[in-house]
Amino acid sequence: METKILIVEDDPNIVDLIRSNLNVRGFETVVSVDGVMAMELLDRESPDIVLLDLMLPEMDGIDLCSQMRTRSAIGIIVISARRGERDKVSALNAGADDYMTKPFGIEELLARIAATLRRSRPNTVETPSSPIVVVEDLVIDLEGQQVTKDGQPIYLTPTEFALLRELVMNRGKLLTHAQLLRRVWGRGYETETEYVRVYIRRLRSKLGDEGSPSFIITQPRAGYRIALE
């Protein structure tokens, strides 16, 4: 199955660089130079993944990322010249799965695309012998990648679900930031601790886990775990 990638970028030199390298490796590519066209292509072309620049004409990339996330569970990799930690956190909060800064190497881009696709394609994830996990009022279907709370479905992106999956599969065990980053995002992400913090906040918000005691327990300066009881 050919993978289709939507490139949202208004710099023709960067578009040519990305597109030529992806096409030669067997990816299909479609290109948008602005946010309005990007949303149209998202609906019409049904791409597998989006490469999104933040500095676009007429629409801010963070707003576009948020709109895409409300519309689709597609993998979103932000590629931006903005290097600030605040920009990265804003993109992750808006629903981005990953954040790369310019300039970048093609091999790094390919590795990040592969990692994002692994999370968004459930048939590539090994399913345990007991695919239904019940934790308090949550029912987590590991094979179908579905979560319900009190019988009501909860929408999670593939990255959010992958993080929850690691926690429930290791219930009672402390998972460090580096372990979660390696298992959810992949090797090479071990120092990106902000990824875990942002996505834990997103999970807690969606699961209604913002009170006390918390479903996802924080071990200060160490990591996270879900209690056995």
PyMOL CGO cylinders between C-alpha atoms (Angstrom):
from pymol import cmd
from pymol.cgo import CYLINDER

trace = [
    CYLINDER, 0.00, 0.00, 0.00, 1.46, 3.31, -1.12, 0.3, 1, 1, 1, 1, 1, 1,
    CYLINDER, 1.46, 3.31, -1.12, 1.76, 5.96, 1.58, 0.3, 1, 1, 1, 1, 1, 1,
    CYLINDER, 1.76, 5.96, 1.58, 0.39, 9.39, 0.68, 0.3, 1, 1, 1, 1, 1, 1,
    CYLINDER, 0.39, 9.39, 0.68, 1.98, 12.43, 2.31, 0.3, 1, 1, 1, 1, 1, 1,
    CYLINDER, 1.98, 12.43, 2.31, 0.48, 15.92, 2.37, 0.3, 1, 1, 1, 1, 1, 1,
    CYLINDER, 0.48, 15.92, 2.37, 3.20, 18.61, 2.34, 0.3, 1, 1, 1, 1, 1, 1,
    CYLINDER, 3.20, 18.61, 2.34, 1.99, 21.99, 3.62, 0.3, 1, 1, 1, 1, 1, 1,
    CYLINDER, 1.99, 21.99, 3.62, 4.79, 24.43, 2.79, 0.3, 1, 1, 1, 1, 1, 1,
    CYLINDER, 4.79, 24.43, 2.79, 5.01, 27.67, 0.80, 0.3, 1, 1, 1, 1, 1, 1,
    CYLINDER, 5.01, 27.67, 0.80, 8.76, 27.65, 0.14, 0.3, 1, 1, 1, 1, 1, 1,
    CYLINDER, 8.76, 27.65, 0.14, 9.19, 26.02, -3.30, 0.3, 1, 1, 1, 1, 1, 1,
    CYLINDER, 9.19, 26.02, -3.30, 12.81, 25.04, -2.60, 0.3, 1, 1, 1, 1, 1, 1,
    CYLINDER, 12.81, 25.04, -2.60, 11.84, 23.08, 0.50, 0.3, 1, 1, 1, 1, 1, 1,
    CYLINDER, 11.84, 23.08, 0.50, 8.87, 21.55, -1.30, 0.3, 1, 1, 1, 1, 1, 1,
    CYLINDER, 8.87, 21.55, -1.30, 11.14, 20.36, -4.13, 0.3, 1, 1, 1, 1, 1, 1,
    CYLINDER, 11.14, 20.36, -4.13, 13.67, 18.94, -1.66, 0.3, 1, 1, 1, 1, 1, 1,
    CYLINDER, 13.67, 18.94, -1.66, 11.07, 16.99, 0.32, 0.3, 1, 1, 1, 1, 1, 1,
    CYLINDER, 11.07, 16.99, 0.32, 8.96, 15.91, -2.62, 0.3, 1, 1, 1, 1, 1, 1,
    CYLINDER, 8.96, 15.91, -2.62, 11.82, 14.62, -4.77, 0.3, 1, 1, 1, 1, 1, 1,
    CYLINDER, 11.82, 14.62, -4.77, 13.30, 12.61, -1.88, 0.3, 1, 1, 1, 1, 1, 1,
    CYLINDER, 13.30, 12.61, -1.88, 9.95, 11.13, -0.88, 0.3, 1, 1, 1, 1, 1, 1,
    CYLINDER, 9.95, 11.13, -0.88, 8.87, 10.28, -4.42, 0.3, 1, 1, 1, 1, 1, 1,
    CYLINDER, 8.87, 10.28, -4.42, 12.10, 8.44, -5.19, 0.3, 1, 1, 1, 1, 1, 1,
    CYLINDER, 12.10, 8.44, -5.19, 11.48, 6.31, -2.08, 0.3, 1, 1, 1, 1, 1, 1,
    CYLINDER, 11.48, 6.31, -2.08, 8.01, 5.31, -3.22, 0.3, 1, 1, 1, 1, 1, 1,
    CYLINDER, 8.01, 5.31, -3.22, 5.85, 7.82, -1.34, 0.3, 1, 1, 1, 1, 1, 1,
    CYLINDER, 5.85, 7.82, -1.34, 3.00, 9.62, -3.08, 0.3, 1, 1, 1, 1, 1, 1,
    CYLINDER, 3.00, 9.62, -3.08, 2.96, 13.36, -2.35, 0.3, 1, 1, 1, 1, 1, 1,
    CYLINDER, 2.96, 13.36, -2.35, 0.44, 16.18, -2.60, 0.3, 1, 1, 1, 1, 1, 1,
    CYLINDER, 0.44, 16.18, -2.60, 1.32, 19.80, -1.88, 0.3, 1, 1, 1, 1, 1, 1,
    CYLINDER, 1.32, 19.80, -1.88, -0.50, 22.77, -0.40, 0.3, 1, 1, 1, 1, 1, 1,
    CYLINDER, -0.50, 22.77, -0.40, 0.95, 26.27, -0.06, 0.3, 1, 1, 1, 1, 1, 1,
    CYLINDER, 0.95, 26.27, -0.06, -1.69, 27.56, 2.36, 0.3, 1, 1, 1, 1, 1, 1,
    CYLINDER, -1.69, 27.56, 2.36, -4.08, 26.45, 5.08, 0.3, 1, 1, 1, 1, 1, 1,
    CYLINDER, -4.08, 26.45, 5.08, -7.32, 26.61, 3.11, 0.3, 1, 1, 1, 1, 1, 1,
    CYLINDER, -7.32, 26.61, 3.11, -6.00, 24.34, 0.37, 0.3, 1, 1, 1, 1, 1, 1,
    CYLINDER, -6.00, 24.34, 0.37, -4.48, 22.04, 3.01, 0.3, 1, 1, 1, 1, 1, 1,
    CYLINDER, -4.48, 22.04, 3.01, -7.88, 21.43, 4.63, 0.3, 1, 1, 1, 1, 1, 1,
    CYLINDER, -7.88, 21.43, 4.63, -9.42, 20.73, 1.22, 0.3, 1, 1, 1, 1, 1, 1,
    CYLINDER, -9.42, 20.73, 1.22, -6.66, 18.22, 0.39, 0.3, 1, 1, 1, 1, 1, 1,
    CYLINDER, -6.66, 18.22, 0.39, -7.00, 16.60, 3.81, 0.3, 1, 1, 1, 1, 1, 1,
    CYLINDER, -7.00, 16.60, 3.81, -10.64, 15.79, 2.99, 0.3, 1, 1, 1, 1, 1, 1,
    CYLINDER, -10.64, 15.79, 2.99, -10.22, 15.01, -0.71, 0.3, 1, 1, 1, 1, 1, 1,
    CYLINDER, -10.22, 15.01, -0.71, -6.94, 13.09, -0.80, 0.3, 1, 1, 1, 1, 1, 1,
    CYLINDER, -6.94, 13.09, -0.80, -7.12, 11.24, 2.56, 0.3, 1, 1, 1, 1, 1, 1,
    CYLINDER, -7.12, 11.24, 2.56, -3.34, 11.36, 3.12, 0.3, 1, 1, 1, 1, 1, 1,
    CYLINDER, -3.34, 11.36, 3.12, -1.62, 9.08, 5.64, 0.3, 1, 1, 1, 1, 1, 1,
    CYLINDER, -1.62, 9.08, 5.64, 0.51, 11.82, 7.17, 0.3, 1, 1, 1, 1, 1, 1,
    CYLINDER, 0.51, 11.82, 7.17, 0.99, 15.61, 7.05, 0.3, 1, 1, 1, 1, 1, 1,
    CYLINDER, 0.99, 15.61, 7.05, 4.26, 17.55, 7.00, 0.3, 1, 1, 1, 1, 1, 1,
    CYLINDER, 4.26, 17.55, 7.00, 3.26, 21.00, 8.24, 0.3, 1, 1, 1, 1, 1, 1,
    CYLINDER, 3.26, 21.00, 8.24, 5.15, 24.29, 8.17, 0.3, 1, 1, 1, 1, 1, 1,
    CYLINDER, 5.15, 24.29, 8.17, 4.06, 26.81, 10.82, 0.3, 1, 1, 1, 1, 1, 1,
    CYLINDER, 4.06, 26.81, 10.82, 4.72, 30.00, 8.86, 0.3, 1, 1, 1, 1, 1, 1,
    CYLINDER, 4.72, 30.00, 8.86, 2.03, 30.02, 6.20, 0.3, 1, 1, 1, 1, 1, 1,
    CYLINDER, 2.03, 30.02, 6.20, 0.22, 32.82, 4.34, 0.3, 1, 1, 1, 1, 1, 1,
    CYLINDER, 0.22, 32.82, 4.34, -3.24, 33.77, 5.64, 0.3, 1, 1, 1, 1, 1, 1,
    CYLINDER, -3.24, 33.77, 5.64, -3.38, 31.12, 8.39, 0.3, 1, 1, 1, 1, 1, 1,
    CYLINDER, -3.38, 31.12, 8.39, -1.08, 30.40, 11.33, 0.3, 1, 1, 1, 1, 1, 1,
    CYLINDER, -1.08, 30.40, 11.33, 0.32, 26.88, 11.29, 0.3, 1, 1, 1, 1, 1, 1,
    CYLINDER, 0.32, 26.88, 11.29, -0.66, 26.25, 14.93, 0.3, 1, 1, 1, 1, 1, 1,
    CYLINDER, -0.66, 26.25, 14.93, -4.29, 27.07, 14.14, 0.3, 1, 1, 1, 1, 1, 1,
    CYLINDER, -4.29, 27.07, 14.14, -4.15, 24.85, 11.07, 0.3, 1, 1, 1, 1, 1, 1,
    CYLINDER, -4.15, 24.85, 11.07, -2.69, 22.00, 13.12, 0.3, 1, 1, 1, 1, 1, 1,
    CYLINDER, -2.69, 22.00, 13.12, -5.52, 22.33, 15.63, 0.3, 1, 1, 1, 1, 1, 1,
    CYLINDER, -5.52, 22.33, 15.63, -8.13, 22.34, 12.86, 0.3, 1, 1, 1, 1, 1, 1,
    CYLINDER, -8.13, 22.34, 12.86, -6.61, 19.24, 11.28, 0.3, 1, 1, 1, 1, 1, 1,
    CYLINDER, -6.61, 19.24, 11.28, -6.55, 17.46, 14.60, 0.3, 1, 1, 1, 1, 1, 1,
    CYLINDER, -6.55, 17.46, 14.60, -10.24, 18.12, 15.24, 0.3, 1, 1, 1, 1, 1, 1,
    CYLINDER, -10.24, 18.12, 15.24, -11.00, 16.77, 11.76, 0.3, 1, 1, 1, 1, 1, 1,
    CYLINDER, -11.00, 16.77, 11.76, -8.71, 13.73, 11.64, 0.3, 1, 1, 1, 1, 1, 1,
    CYLINDER, -8.71, 13.73, 11.64, -6.46, 11.36, 13.60, 0.3, 1, 1, 1, 1, 1, 1,
    CYLINDER, -6.46, 11.36, 13.60, -3.83, 11.67, 10.86, 0.3, 1, 1, 1, 1, 1, 1,
    CYLINDER, -3.83, 11.67, 10.86, -0.17, 11.82, 11.86, 0.3, 1, 1, 1, 1, 1, 1,
    CYLINDER, -0.17, 11.82, 11.86, 1.08, 15.41, 11.88, 0.3, 1, 1, 1, 1, 1, 1,
    CYLINDER, 1.08, 15.41, 11.88, 4.79, 16.28, 11.81, 0.3, 1, 1, 1, 1, 1, 1,
    CYLINDER, 4.79, 16.28, 11.81, 5.51, 19.98, 12.16, 0.3, 1, 1, 1, 1, 1, 1,
    CYLINDER, 5.51, 19.98, 12.16, 8.59, 21.19, 10.26, 0.3, 1, 1, 1, 1, 1, 1,
    CYLINDER, 8.59, 21.19, 10.26, 9.42, 24.74, 11.25, 0.3, 1, 1, 1, 1, 1, 1,
    CYLINDER, 9.42, 24.74, 11.25, 12.17, 27.34, 11.41, 0.3, 1, 1, 1, 1, 1, 1,
    CYLINDER, 12.17, 27.34, 11.41, 10.88, 28.26, 14.88, 0.3, 1, 1, 1, 1, 1, 1,
    CYLINDER, 10.88, 28.26, 14.88, 13.30, 26.74, 17.38, 0.3, 1, 1, 1, 1, 1, 1,
    CYLINDER, 13.30, 26.74, 17.38, 11.82, 27.99, 20.65, 0.3, 1, 1, 1, 1, 1, 1,
    CYLINDER, 11.82, 27.99, 20.65, 10.57, 25.53, 23.26, 0.3, 1, 1, 1, 1, 1, 1,
    CYLINDER, 10.57, 25.53, 23.26, 7.31, 27.49, 23.45, 0.3, 1, 1, 1, 1, 1, 1,
    CYLINDER, 7.31, 27.49, 23.45, 6.69, 26.93, 19.73, 0.3, 1, 1, 1, 1, 1, 1,
    CYLINDER, 6.69, 26.93, 19.73, 7.27, 23.19, 20.11, 0.3, 1, 1, 1, 1, 1, 1,
    CYLINDER, 7.27, 23.19, 20.11, 4.93, 22.95, 23.10, 0.3, 1, 1, 1, 1, 1, 1,
    CYLINDER, 4.93, 22.95, 23.10, 2.27, 24.99, 21.28, 0.3, 1, 1, 1, 1, 1, 1,
    CYLINDER, 2.27, 24.99, 21.28, 2.44, 22.65, 18.28, 0.3, 1, 1, 1, 1, 1, 1,
    CYLINDER, 2.44, 22.65, 18.28, 2.21, 19.54, 20.48, 0.3, 1, 1, 1, 1, 1, 1,
    CYLINDER, 2.21, 19.54, 20.48, -0.68, 21.04, 22.41, 0.3, 1, 1, 1, 1, 1, 1,
    CYLINDER, -0.68, 21.04, 22.41, -2.42, 21.70, 19.09, 0.3, 1, 1, 1, 1, 1, 1,
    CYLINDER, -2.42, 21.70, 19.09, -2.18, 17.99, 18.28, 0.3, 1, 1, 1, 1, 1, 1,
    CYLINDER, -2.18, 17.99, 18.28, 1.13, 17.58, 16.44, 0.3, 1, 1, 1, 1, 1, 1,
    CYLINDER, 1.13, 17.58, 16.44, 2.73, 14.17, 16.83, 0.3, 1, 1, 1, 1, 1, 1,
    CYLINDER, 2.73, 14.17, 16.83, 6.28, 15.39, 16.24, 0.3, 1, 1, 1, 1, 1, 1,
    CYLINDER, 6.28, 15.39, 16.24, 8.26, 18.61, 15.76, 0.3, 1, 1, 1, 1, 1, 1,
    CYLINDER, 8.26, 18.61, 15.76, 11.30, 19.11, 13.54, 0.3, 1, 1, 1, 1, 1, 1,
    CYLINDER, 11.30, 19.11, 13.54, 13.32, 22.29, 13.03, 0.3, 1, 1, 1, 1, 1, 1,
    CYLINDER, 13.32, 22.29, 13.03, 14.84, 23.58, 9.80, 0.3, 1, 1, 1, 1, 1, 1,
    CYLINDER, 14.84, 23.58, 9.80, 17.33, 22.86, 8.41, 0.3, 1, 1, 1, 1, 1, 1,
    CYLINDER, 17.33, 22.86, 8.41, 16.88, 19.09, 8.62, 0.3, 1, 1, 1, 1, 1, 1,
    CYLINDER, 16.88, 19.09, 8.62, 18.34, 15.97, 7.07, 0.3, 1, 1, 1, 1, 1, 1,
    CYLINDER, 18.34, 15.97, 7.07, 16.28, 13.75, 4.78, 0.3, 1, 1, 1, 1, 1, 1,
    CYLINDER, 16.28, 13.75, 4.78, 17.25, 10.61, 6.72, 0.3, 1, 1, 1, 1, 1, 1,
    CYLINDER, 17.25, 10.61, 6.72, 15.97, 12.18, 9.94, 0.3, 1, 1, 1, 1, 1, 1,
    CYLINDER, 15.97, 12.18, 9.94, 12.73, 13.14, 8.21, 0.3, 1, 1, 1, 1, 1, 1,
    CYLINDER, 12.73, 13.14, 8.21, 12.28, 9.59, 6.86, 0.3, 1, 1, 1, 1, 1, 1,
    CYLINDER, 12.28, 9.59, 6.86, 12.89, 8.13, 10.33, 0.3, 1, 1, 1, 1, 1, 1,
    CYLINDER, 12.89, 8.13, 10.33, 10.28, 10.41, 11.87, 0.3, 1, 1, 1, 1, 1, 1,
    CYLINDER, 10.28, 10.41, 11.87, 7.76, 9.61, 9.15, 0.3, 1, 1, 1, 1, 1, 1,
    CYLINDER, 7.76, 9.61, 9.15, 8.31, 5.89, 9.76, 0.3, 1, 1, 1, 1, 1, 1,
    CYLINDER, 8.31, 5.89, 9.76, 7.88, 6.32, 13.53, 0.3, 1, 1, 1, 1, 1, 1,
    CYLINDER, 7.88, 6.32, 13.53, 4.65, 8.30, 13.11, 0.3, 1, 1, 1, 1, 1, 1,
    CYLINDER, 4.65, 8.30, 13.11, 3.23, 5.75, 10.66, 0.3, 1, 1, 1, 1, 1, 1,
    CYLINDER, 3.23, 5.75, 10.66, 3.96, 2.90, 13.09, 0.3, 1, 1, 1, 1, 1, 1,
    CYLINDER, 3.96, 2.90, 13.09, 1.75, 4.56, 15.68, 0.3, 1, 1, 1, 1, 1, 1,
    CYLINDER, 1.75, 4.56, 15.68, -1.06, 5.37, 13.24, 0.3, 1, 1, 1, 1, 1, 1,
    CYLINDER, -1.06, 5.37, 13.24, -1.29, 1.88, 11.75, 0.3, 1, 1, 1, 1, 1, 1,
    CYLINDER, -1.29, 1.88, 11.75, -2.58, -0.46, 14.47, 0.3, 1, 1, 1, 1, 1, 1,
    CYLINDER, -2.58, -0.46, 14.47, -1.98, -3.66, 12.51, 0.3, 1, 1, 1, 1, 1, 1,
    CYLINDER, -1.98, -3.66, 12.51, 1.76, -3.10, 12.93, 0.3, 1, 1, 1, 1, 1, 1,
    CYLINDER, 1.76, -3.10, 12.93, 1.47, -3.21, 16.74, 0.3, 1, 1, 1, 1, 1, 1,
    CYLINDER, 1.47, -3.21, 16.74, 1.61, -6.58, 18.49, 0.3, 1, 1, 1, 1, 1, 1,
    CYLINDER, 1.61, -6.58, 18.49, -1.60, -7.23, 20.39, 0.3, 1, 1, 1, 1, 1, 1,
    CYLINDER, -1.60, -7.23, 20.39, -1.47, -8.99, 23.80, 0.3, 1, 1, 1, 1, 1, 1,
    CYLINDER, -1.47, -8.99, 23.80, -3.40, -12.21, 24.47, 0.3, 1, 1, 1, 1, 1, 1,
    CYLINDER, -3.40, -12.21, 24.47, -5.99, -10.22, 26.50, 0.3, 1, 1, 1, 1, 1, 1,
    CYLINDER, -5.99, -10.22, 26.50, -6.75, -7.23, 24.29, 0.3, 1, 1, 1, 1, 1, 1,
    CYLINDER, -6.75, -7.23, 24.29, -9.44, -5.73, 26.59, 0.3, 1, 1, 1, 1, 1, 1,
    CYLINDER, -9.44, -5.73, 26.59, -8.13, -3.94, 29.69, 0.3, 1, 1, 1, 1, 1, 1,
    CYLINDER, -8.13, -3.94, 29.69, -10.45, -2.53, 32.37, 0.3, 1, 1, 1, 1, 1, 1,
    CYLINDER, -10.45, -2.53, 32.37, -9.05, 0.12, 34.72, 0.3, 1, 1, 1, 1, 1, 1,
    CYLINDER, -9.05, 0.12, 34.72, -11.63, 1.63, 37.07, 0.3, 1, 1, 1, 1, 1, 1,
    CYLINDER, -11.63, 1.63, 37.07, -14.33, 3.12, 34.79, 0.3, 1, 1, 1, 1, 1, 1,
    CYLINDER, -14.33, 3.12, 34.79, -12.20, 2.87, 31.64, 0.3, 1, 1, 1, 1, 1, 1,
    CYLINDER, -12.20, 2.87, 31.64, -12.42, 0.05, 29.09, 0.3, 1, 1, 1, 1, 1, 1,
    CYLINDER, -12.42, 0.05, 29.09, -9.41, -0.01, 26.78, 0.3, 1, 1, 1, 1, 1, 1,
    CYLINDER, -9.41, -0.01, 26.78, -9.54, -2.12, 23.62, 0.3, 1, 1, 1, 1, 1, 1,
    CYLINDER, -9.54, -2.12, 23.62, -5.87, -2.57, 22.72, 0.3, 1, 1, 1, 1, 1, 1,
    CYLINDER, -5.87, -2.57, 22.72, -6.60, -4.32, 19.42, 0.3, 1, 1, 1, 1, 1, 1,
    CYLINDER, -6.60, -4.32, 19.42, -9.27, -1.90, 18.20, 0.3, 1, 1, 1, 1, 1, 1,
    CYLINDER, -9.27, -1.90, 18.20, -7.51, 1.14, 19.68, 0.3, 1, 1, 1, 1, 1, 1,
    CYLINDER, -7.51, 1.14, 19.68, -10.72, 2.32, 21.34, 0.3, 1, 1, 1, 1, 1, 1,
    CYLINDER, -10.72, 2.32, 21.34, -11.38, 3.69, 24.81, 0.3, 1, 1, 1, 1, 1, 1,
    CYLINDER, -11.38, 3.69, 24.81, -14.70, 4.13, 26.62, 0.3, 1, 1, 1, 1, 1, 1,
    CYLINDER, -14.70, 4.13, 26.62, -15.42, 5.72, 29.98, 0.3, 1, 1, 1, 1, 1, 1,
    CYLINDER, -15.42, 5.72, 29.98, -18.71, 4.82, 31.67, 0.3, 1, 1, 1, 1, 1, 1,
    CYLINDER, -18.71, 4.82, 31.67, -19.75, 3.42, 28.29, 0.3, 1, 1, 1, 1, 1, 1,
    CYLINDER, -19.75, 3.42, 28.29, -19.02, 6.67, 26.43, 0.3, 1, 1, 1, 1, 1, 1,
    CYLINDER, -19.02, 6.67, 26.43, -16.34, 6.63, 23.69, 0.3, 1, 1, 1, 1, 1, 1,
    CYLINDER, -16.34, 6.63, 23.69, -13.24, 8.80, 24.15, 0.3, 1, 1, 1, 1, 1, 1,
    CYLINDER, -13.24, 8.80, 24.15, -11.47, 9.99, 21.02, 0.3, 1, 1, 1, 1, 1, 1,
    CYLINDER, -11.47, 9.99, 21.02, -7.69, 9.52, 21.21, 0.3, 1, 1, 1, 1, 1, 1,
    CYLINDER, -7.69, 9.52, 21.21, -5.12, 10.12, 18.49, 0.3, 1, 1, 1, 1, 1, 1,
    CYLINDER, -5.12, 10.12, 18.49, -2.78, 7.22, 17.67, 0.3, 1, 1, 1, 1, 1, 1,
    CYLINDER, -2.78, 7.22, 17.67, 0.03, 8.84, 19.67, 0.3, 1, 1, 1, 1, 1, 1,
    CYLINDER, 0.03, 8.84, 19.67, -2.22, 9.42, 22.69, 0.3, 1, 1, 1, 1, 1, 1,
    CYLINDER, -2.22, 9.42, 22.69, -3.42, 5.82, 22.51, 0.3, 1, 1, 1, 1, 1, 1,
    CYLINDER, -3.42, 5.82, 22.51, 0.14, 4.49, 22.16, 0.3, 1, 1, 1, 1, 1, 1,
    CYLINDER, 0.14, 4.49, 22.16, 1.12, 6.35, 25.34, 0.3, 1, 1, 1, 1, 1, 1,
    CYLINDER, 1.12, 6.35, 25.34, -1.92, 5.05, 27.24, 0.3, 1, 1, 1, 1, 1, 1,
    CYLINDER, -1.92, 5.05, 27.24, -1.22, 1.55, 25.95, 0.3, 1, 1, 1, 1, 1, 1,
    CYLINDER, -1.22, 1.55, 25.95, 2.31, 1.56, 27.39, 0.3, 1, 1, 1, 1, 1, 1,
    CYLINDER, 2.31, 1.56, 27.39, 1.04, 2.72, 30.76, 0.3, 1, 1, 1, 1, 1, 1,
    CYLINDER, 1.04, 2.72, 30.76, -1.78, 0.17, 31.08, 0.3, 1, 1, 1, 1, 1, 1,
    CYLINDER, -1.78, 0.17, 31.08, 0.37, -2.68, 29.76, 0.3, 1, 1, 1, 1, 1, 1,
    CYLINDER, 0.37, -2.68, 29.76, 2.86, -1.91, 32.53, 0.3, 1, 1, 1, 1, 1, 1,
    CYLINDER, 2.86, -1.91, 32.53, 0.31, -1.16, 35.25, 0.3, 1, 1, 1, 1, 1, 1,
    CYLINDER, 0.31, -1.16, 35.25, 1.95, -0.60, 38.62, 0.3, 1, 1, 1, 1, 1, 1,
    CYLINDER, 1.95, -0.60, 38.62, 5.39, -0.13, 37.07, 0.3, 1, 1, 1, 1, 1, 1,
    CYLINDER, 5.39, -0.13, 37.07, 7.18, 3.20, 36.87, 0.3, 1, 1, 1, 1, 1, 1,
    CYLINDER, 7.18, 3.20, 36.87, 8.01, 4.11, 33.29, 0.3, 1, 1, 1, 1, 1, 1,
    CYLINDER, 8.01, 4.11, 33.29, 10.66, 6.81, 32.95, 0.3, 1, 1, 1, 1, 1, 1,
    CYLINDER, 10.66, 6.81, 32.95, 10.44, 9.67, 30.49, 0.3, 1, 1, 1, 1, 1, 1,
    CYLINDER, 10.44, 9.67, 30.49, 13.14, 8.02, 28.36, 0.3, 1, 1, 1, 1, 1, 1,
    CYLINDER, 13.14, 8.02, 28.36, 11.34, 4.66, 28.34, 0.3, 1, 1, 1, 1, 1, 1,
    CYLINDER, 11.34, 4.66, 28.34, 8.05, 6.21, 27.26, 0.3, 1, 1, 1, 1, 1, 1,
    CYLINDER, 8.05, 6.21, 27.26, 9.73, 8.32, 24.59, 0.3, 1, 1, 1, 1, 1, 1,
    CYLINDER, 9.73, 8.32, 24.59, 11.59, 5.33, 23.18, 0.3, 1, 1, 1, 1, 1, 1,
    CYLINDER, 11.59, 5.33, 23.18, 8.54, 3.03, 23.20, 0.3, 1, 1, 1, 1, 1, 1,
    CYLINDER, 8.54, 3.03, 23.20, 5.96, 5.53, 21.92, 0.3, 1, 1, 1, 1, 1, 1,
    CYLINDER, 5.96, 5.53, 21.92, 7.95, 7.87, 19.65, 0.3, 1, 1, 1, 1, 1, 1,
    CYLINDER, 7.95, 7.87, 19.65, 10.98, 5.69, 18.91, 0.3, 1, 1, 1, 1, 1, 1,
    CYLINDER, 10.98, 5.69, 18.91, 14.73, 5.61, 19.37, 0.3, 1, 1, 1, 1, 1, 1,
    CYLINDER, 14.73, 5.61, 19.37, 16.39, 9.00, 19.25, 0.3, 1, 1, 1, 1, 1, 1,
    CYLINDER, 16.39, 9.00, 19.25, 13.59, 10.76, 21.15, 0.3, 1, 1, 1, 1, 1, 1,
    CYLINDER, 13.59, 10.76, 21.15, 14.84, 9.96, 24.66, 0.3, 1, 1, 1, 1, 1, 1,
    CYLINDER, 14.84, 9.96, 24.66, 15.72, 13.57, 25.51, 0.3, 1, 1, 1, 1, 1, 1,
    CYLINDER, 15.72, 13.57, 25.51, 12.43, 15.08, 24.25, 0.3, 1, 1, 1, 1, 1, 1,
    CYLINDER, 12.43, 15.08, 24.25, 10.85, 15.09, 27.73, 0.3, 1, 1, 1, 1, 1, 1,
    CYLINDER, 10.85, 15.09, 27.73, 8.40, 17.85, 26.75, 0.3, 1, 1, 1, 1, 1, 1,
    CYLINDER, 8.40, 17.85, 26.75, 6.69, 15.41, 24.39, 0.3, 1, 1, 1, 1, 1, 1,
    CYLINDER, 6.69, 15.41, 24.39, 5.72, 13.16, 27.31, 0.3, 1, 1, 1, 1, 1, 1,
    CYLINDER, 5.72, 13.16, 27.31, 4.64, 16.03, 29.56, 0.3, 1, 1, 1, 1, 1, 1,
    CYLINDER, 4.64, 16.03, 29.56, 2.37, 17.53, 26.90, 0.3, 1, 1, 1, 1, 1, 1,
    CYLINDER, 2.37, 17.53, 26.90, 0.82, 14.21, 25.93, 0.3, 1, 1, 1, 1, 1, 1,
    CYLINDER, 0.82, 14.21, 25.93, 0.27, 13.16, 29.54, 0.3, 1, 1, 1, 1, 1, 1,
    CYLINDER, 0.27, 13.16, 29.54, -1.64, 16.42, 30.02, 0.3, 1, 1, 1, 1, 1, 1,
    CYLINDER, -1.64, 16.42, 30.02, -3.66, 15.69, 26.88, 0.3, 1, 1, 1, 1, 1, 1,
    CYLINDER, -3.66, 15.69, 26.88, -4.46, 12.18, 28.09, 0.3, 1, 1, 1, 1, 1, 1,
    CYLINDER, -4.46, 12.18, 28.09, -5.49, 13.38, 31.55, 0.3, 1, 1, 1, 1, 1, 1,
    CYLINDER, -5.49, 13.38, 31.55, -7.76, 15.99, 30.03, 0.3, 1, 1, 1, 1, 1, 1,
    CYLINDER, -7.76, 15.99, 30.03, -9.50, 13.53, 27.71, 0.3, 1, 1, 1, 1, 1, 1,
    CYLINDER, -9.50, 13.53, 27.71, -9.81, 10.81, 30.36, 0.3, 1, 1, 1, 1, 1, 1,
    CYLINDER, -9.81, 10.81, 30.36, -11.19, 13.24, 32.96, 0.3, 1, 1, 1, 1, 1, 1,
    CYLINDER, -11.19, 13.24, 32.96, -8.13, 12.51, 35.08, 0.3, 1, 1, 1, 1, 1, 1,
    CYLINDER, -8.13, 12.51, 35.08, -7.42, 15.96, 36.46, 0.3, 1, 1, 1, 1, 1, 1,
    CYLINDER, -7.42, 15.96, 36.46, -8.60, 15.51, 40.04, 0.3, 1, 1, 1, 1, 1, 1,
    CYLINDER, -8.60, 15.51, 40.04, -7.12, 13.77, 43.05, 0.3, 1, 1, 1, 1, 1, 1,
    CYLINDER, -7.12, 13.77, 43.05, -6.28, 10.94, 43.32, 0.3, 1, 1, 1, 1, 1, 1,
    CYLINDER, -6.28, 10.94, 43.32, -5.05, 10.79, 39.76, 0.3, 1, 1, 1, 1, 1, 1,
    CYLINDER, -5.05, 10.79, 39.76, -5.42, 7.80, 37.42, 0.3, 1, 1, 1, 1, 1, 1,
    CYLINDER, -5.42, 7.80, 37.42, -2.00, 8.50, 35.89, 0.3, 1, 1, 1, 1, 1, 1,
    CYLINDER, -2.00, 8.50, 35.89, 0.45, 8.98, 38.75, 0.3, 1, 1, 1, 1, 1, 1,
    CYLINDER, 0.45, 8.98, 38.75, 3.41, 11.34, 38.36, 0.3, 1, 1, 1, 1, 1, 1,
    CYLINDER, 3.41, 11.34, 38.36, 6.69, 10.35, 39.96, 0.3, 1, 1, 1, 1, 1, 1,
    CYLINDER, 6.69, 10.35, 39.96, 8.49, 13.73, 40.20, 0.3, 1, 1, 1, 1, 1, 1,
    CYLINDER, 8.49, 13.73, 40.20, 11.66, 13.93, 38.05, 0.3, 1, 1, 1, 1, 1, 1,
    CYLINDER, 11.66, 13.93, 38.05, 11.27, 10.23, 37.22, 0.3, 1, 1, 1, 1, 1, 1,
    CYLINDER, 11.27, 10.23, 37.22, 8.25, 9.31, 35.09, 0.3, 1, 1, 1, 1, 1, 1,
    CYLINDER, 8.25, 9.31, 35.09, 4.68, 8.01, 35.25, 0.3, 1, 1, 1, 1, 1, 1,
    CYLINDER, 4.68, 8.01, 35.25, 2.72, 4.93, 36.25, 0.3, 1, 1, 1, 1, 1, 1,
    CYLINDER, 2.72, 4.93, 36.25, -0.80, 3.65, 36.71, 0.3, 1, 1, 1, 1, 1, 1,
    CYLINDER, -0.80, 3.65, 36.71, -1.53, 2.20, 40.13, 0.3, 1, 1, 1, 1, 1, 1,
    CYLINDER, -1.53, 2.20, 40.13, -2.24, -1.53, 40.43, 0.3, 1, 1, 1, 1, 1, 1,
    CYLINDER, -2.24, -1.53, 40.43, -5.42, -0.77, 42.43, 0.3, 1, 1, 1, 1, 1, 1,
]
cmd.load_cgo(trace, "trace")
